[in-house]
Structure formats: structure tokens, C-alpha cells
């Protein structure tokens, strides 16, 4: 997995765990919903500032978004 794939996987997983829609997460992080969607689909790469905003919106450490998952399951 590339770091972009890791971010996409973790972002989607954490958002789902917290029961948030892409729209709600985008609102909390002050981002556009389509940008969040693109990050989750690995279309765009995120700046470190965006990673921090997403982490804050999810109440996790930025490093949690960049940790390689222990499972080999890839994003669907």
C-alpha cells in the first residue's frame, strides 16, 4: 500500500467507525465533501495540513490516519 492508499483506507474506516457522513466530516474539517470523497478514493493526495484538519475532525492523532493497517484487506 502506498501512503495515499493508507490515508484513503484509514480515513474511510475511521469515518465509518464514528458514523459520520462524508458531508459531516467535510463540514467539521472545513473541506469540501467532494474533496473528502476524492481522498477516500485515492484520487488526490492530501497536504500535511489537510491530514491534521481531518485528524482533528475525527478526534484522532494525525499519525492514526497514516498508520499502515495490520490487515491486508484493501479498500473496496
Buried (B, 14 or more C-beta within 10 A) or exposed (E): BEEBBBBBBBBBBBBEEEEBEBEBBBBBBEBEBEBBBBBBEBEBBBEEEBBBBBBBBBEBEBEEBBEEBEEEEEBE
